[in-house]
Amino acid sequence: MSTNPNYIMSHALFDQLSDVYGFNDHNGNTYMEHITIVRSDLSEDIKEQILLCKTPEEALNIMSENEIEYTHDCVDG
């Protein structure tokens, strides 16, 4: 479990863990779904924009463009 509230696992790690039975049931079937699940603080508008993205890079760009902080480092500090 991450100690950093801005943590979103990397796309590569998400892809690797998607092969683990049951992972997608709790973490989303796509990386974009995953972002909206782990970052429940996002507005509905931002979540919708992210879910419409075709690539993980596009989804993370929406986060950056809206000045929403995120990190792939799971430990705070």
KEGU-736834 format. One line per 10 residues: number of its first residue (from 1); their letters; for each residue x, y, z of N, C-alpha, C. Coordinates in Angstrom, 3 decimals. Layout:
N
NUM	A	X:Y:Z:X:Y:Z:X:Y:Z; ...
# end
This chain:
77
1	MSTNPNYIMS	0.857:-1.182:0.000:0.000:0.000:0.000:0.896:1.236:0.000; 0.556:2.191:-0.813:1.316:3.425:-0.929:1.066:4.341:0.259; 2.107:5.074:0.647:1.944:6.097:1.680:1.807:7.484:1.055; 1.841:7.567:-0.264:1.743:8.843:-0.952:0.350:8.973:-1.572; -0.423:9.983:-1.155:-1.792:10.118:-1.667:-1.865:10.450:-3.156; -0.764:10.897:-3.745:-0.737:11.231:-5.166:-0.235:10.079:-6.031; -0.030:8.911:-5.414:0.538:7.771:-6.125:-0.437:7.162:-7.124; 0.075:6.942:-8.330:-0.597:6.152:-9.366:0.487:5.228:-9.913; 0.251:3.935:-9.881:1.274:3.022:-10.388:1.555:3.324:-11.854; 2.748:2.975:-12.283:3.114:3.208:-13.679:2.288:2.307:-14.589
11	HALFDQLSDV	2.194:2.712:-15.834:1.461:1.905:-16.804:2.115:0.536:-16.965; 3.432:0.494:-16.964:4.141:-0.780:-17.110:3.797:-1.728:-15.962; 3.785:-1.218:-14.739:3.434:-2.057:-13.585:1.977:-2.503:-13.668; 1.089:-1.607:-14.065:-0.320:-1.973:-14.232:-0.447:-3.123:-15.224; 0.255:-3.015:-16.351:0.201:-4.081:-17.353:0.701:-5.408:-16.794; 1.792:-5.374:-16.041:2.331:-6.605:-15.448:1.350:-7.220:-14.461; 0.781:-6.395:-13.601:-0.131:-6.903:-12.574:-1.476:-7.345:-13.153; -1.810:-6.860:-14.335:-3.064:-7.264:-14.969:-3.093:-8.758:-15.272; -1.924:-9.392:-15.307:-1.845:-10.838:-15.523:-2.148:-11.630:-14.254; -2.197:-10.956:-13.104:-2.479:-11.608:-11.828:-3.989:-11.774:-11.680
21	YGFNDHNGNT	-4.406:-12.992:-11.394:-5.835:-13.288:-11.255:-6.493:-12.347:-10.245; -7.566:-11.695:-10.655:-8.350:-10.839:-9.778:-7.892:-9.395:-9.698; -6.705:-9.093:-10.198:-6.185:-7.724:-10.107:-7.135:-6.731:-10.759; -7.567:-7.026:-11.984:-8.413:-6.083:-12.718:-9.793:-5.924:-12.102; -10.240:-6.913:-11.347:-11.541:-6.805:-10.683:-11.582:-5.644:-9.697; -10.442:-5.331:-9.118:-10.376:-4.286:-8.093:-9.662:-3.020:-8.566; -8.921:-3.124:-9.669:-8.066:-2.016:-10.088:-8.354:-1.469:-11.475; -9.413:-1.966:-12.112:-9.785:-1.483:-13.431:-9.265:-2.374:-14.543; -9.984:-2.380:-15.640:-9.583:-3.178:-16.798:-8.629:-2.440:-17.712; -8.594:-1.121:-17.599:-7.654:-0.310:-18.381:-6.903:0.601:-17.416
31	YMEHITIVRS	-5.777:1.108:-17.882:-5.007:2.032:-17.051:-5.820:3.283:-16.746; -6.624:3.705:-17.710:-7.445:4.894:-17.497:-8.480:4.648:-16.394; -9.098:3.463:-16.386:-10.016:3.113:-15.295:-9.266:3.100:-13.966; -8.064:2.556:-13.985:-7.268:2.484:-12.760:-7.043:3.877:-12.166; -6.688:4.824:-13.007:-6.450:6.194:-12.528:-7.692:6.723:-11.819; -8.856:6.522:-12.420:-10.078:7.067:-11.824:-10.485:6.330:-10.550; -10.053:5.095:-10.390:-10.344:4.344:-9.169:-9.432:4.788:-8.027; -8.131:4.844:-8.292:-7.202:5.166:-7.203:-7.203:6.648:-6.847; -7.603:7.495:-7.778:-7.674:8.927:-7.496:-9.137:9.335:-7.411; -9.780:8.887:-6.351:-11.207:9.162:-6.149:-11.475:10.647:-5.914
41	DLSEDIKEQI	-10.419:11.432:-5.695:-10.565:12.868:-5.469:-10.783:13.652:-6.764; -10.676:13.000:-7.909:-10.846:13.700:-9.188:-12.306:14.080:-9.405; -12.511:15.210:-10.052:-13.885:15.619:-10.371:-14.457:14.663:-11.416; -15.770:14.616:-11.500:-16.426:13.751:-12.484:-16.032:14.150:-13.903; -15.847:15.437:-14.142:-15.448:15.918:-15.464:-14.061:15.385:-15.839; -13.121:15.464:-14.918:-11.762:14.976:-15.179:-11.791:13.460:-15.366; -12.545:12.746:-14.525:-12.648:11.291:-14.682:-13.169:10.933:-16.072; -14.193:11.649:-16.530:-14.761:11.382:-17.842:-13.732:11.622:-18.941; -12.976:12.717:-18.833:-11.934:13.015:-19.815:-10.891:11.902:-19.849; -10.489:11.432:-18.670:-9.479:10.376:-18.583:-10.006:9.077:-19.185
51	LLCKTPEEAL	-11.243:8.737:-18.892:-11.815:7.494:-19.413:-11.957:7.510:-20.941; -12.038:8.685:-21.530:-12.147:8.807:-22.984:-10.796:8.748:-23.698; -9.710:8.781:-22.942:-8.373:8.748:-23.539:-8.103:7.408:-24.197; -7.306:7.456:-25.248:-6.940:6.245:-25.970:-5.608:5.672:-25.480; -4.792:6.491:-24.809:-3.495:6.015:-24.332:-3.269:6.475:-22.891; -2.449:5.741:-22.154:-2.095:6.168:-20.797:-1.400:7.526:-20.782; -0.571:7.788:-21.779:0.134:9.071:-21.844:-0.855:10.229:-21.955; -1.873:10.031:-22.760:-2.916:11.049:-22.921:-3.636:11.287:-21.588; -3.919:10.217:-20.865:-4.598:10.339:-19.573:-3.735:11.104:-18.570; -2.457:10.774:-18.520:-1.565:11.479:-17.587:-1.377:12.934:-17.994
61	NIMSENEIEY	-1.425:13.213:-19.296:-1.345:14.605:-19.760:-2.538:15.408:-19.262; -3.711:14.796:-19.218:-4.898:15.493:-18.692:-4.663:15.857:-17.236; -4.068:14.929:-16.486:-3.750:15.218:-15.083:-2.825:16.441:-15.003; -1.761:16.414:-15.793:-0.785:17.511:-15.771:-1.394:18.832:-16.227; -2.162:18.793:-17.300:-2.774:20.011:-17.834:-3.728:20.650:-16.830; -4.305:19.843:-15.958:-5.225:20.356:-14.942:-4.549:20.546:-13.585; -3.217:20.530:-13.623:-2.398:20.765:-12.429:-2.757:19.828:-11.288; -3.028:18.559:-11.641:-3.314:17.526:-10.650:-2.021:16.756:-10.428; -1.513:16.845:-9.218:-0.252:16.193:-8.906:-0.409:14.680:-8.855; 0.594:13.993:-9.395:0.647:12.540:-9.285:2.107:12.117:-9.313
71	THDCVDG	2.364:10.934:-8.838:3.709:10.373:-8.847:3.614:8.881:-9.044; 4.696:8.309:-9.541:4.785:6.849:-9.643:5.658:6.297:-8.519; 6.104:7.172:-7.620:6.866:6.770:-6.434:5.881:6.527:-5.309; 5.859:5.312:-4.782:4.825:4.974:-3.805:5.117:5.430:-2.387; 6.358:5.836:-2.108:6.696:6.275:-0.753:6.776:7.786:-0.744; 6.096:8.399:0.204:6.079:9.850:0.343:7.439:10.346:0.792; 7.891:11.446:0.187:9.124:12.072:0.622:10.243:11.587:-0.156
# end
